[in-house]
Amino acid sequence: MTNETVATAYILDSFALLAYLEGEAAGELVTAIFRAAAARETHIFFSLLNFGECLCIIERERGLTRAQEMIAIVDQLPIEVVGVDQARVFAAAHIKAHFPLSYADAFAVSLAQEFEATILTGDPEFQSAETIVSIKWLPQT
C-alpha cells in the first residue's frame, strides 16, 4: 500500500468484505490490503460468524447462487477464517455486554483484541469500540 503504514494484522468485518464484493469505493482499500496480505506484508482474519452474516445479506439481497459464489471468492482470498469456540463466544459476549454493537460485530472486536489487529470497517457502529481496539476506517457510500 502506498504511503501508508500496513498493520501487522487486520480483522475484516462484513462492511469491508461486502464493499469489496460489490465494487464500492471502499473496496479499493480492501483490495490493497488483500494485495499486502498476498505479499505476506500483513495478515487478515475473518470471523466465521461475520462470514455467515455476509452470506445472509448476500442471499437475502442477491439470491442463493450469488451467496454460493461469494463463498468461492472468499476461499480464494488471502483471508484466514477464524472459527468460533467457547472462549471466543464468551469474549464476544463480554464485548456485547459493554458496547452498543451487534453480536457479529462483537466477534470482530474480540478477534481484534485476541490478535492485536486493526478492524477494517466503515460501519459507524464500531465507533463505540474505538477506545479498546484500533480501527482503519473505510469510506461510506
Rosetta blueprint (number, residue, H / E / L):
1 M L
2 T L
3 N L
4 E L
5 T L
6 V L
7 A L
8 T L
9 A E
10 Y E
11 I E
12 L E
13 D L
14 S H
15 F H
16 A H
17 L H
18 L H
19 A H
20 Y H
21 L H
22 E L
23 G L
24 E L
25 A L
26 A H
27 G H
28 E H
29 L H
30 V H
31 T H
32 A H
33 I H
34 F H
35 R H
36 A H
37 A H
38 A H
39 A L
40 R L
41 E L
42 T L
43 H E
44 I E
45 F E
46 F E
47 S E
48 L H
49 L H
50 N H
51 F H
52 G H
53 E H
54 C H
55 L H
56 C H
57 I H
58 I H
59 E H
60 R H
61 E H
62 R H
63 G L
64 L H
65 T H
66 R H
67 A H
68 Q H
69 E H
70 M H
71 I H
72 A H
73 I H
74 V H
75 D H
76 Q H
77 L L
78 P L
79 I L
80 E E
81 V E
82 V E
83 G L
84 V L
85 D L
86 Q H
87 A H
88 R H
89 V H
90 F H
91 A H
92 A H
93 A H
94 H H
95 I H
96 K H
97 A H
98 H H
99 F L
100 P L
101 L L
102 S L
103 Y H
104 A H
105 D H
106 A H
107 F H
108 A H
109 V H
110 S H
111 L H
112 A H
113 Q H
114 E H
115 F H
116 E L
117 A L
118 T E
119 I E
120 L E
121 T E
122 G L
123 D L
124 P H
125 E H
126 F H
127 Q H
128 S H
129 A H
130 E L
131 T L
132 I L
133 V L
134 S E
135 I E
136 K E
137 W E
138 L L
139 P L
140 Q L
141 T L
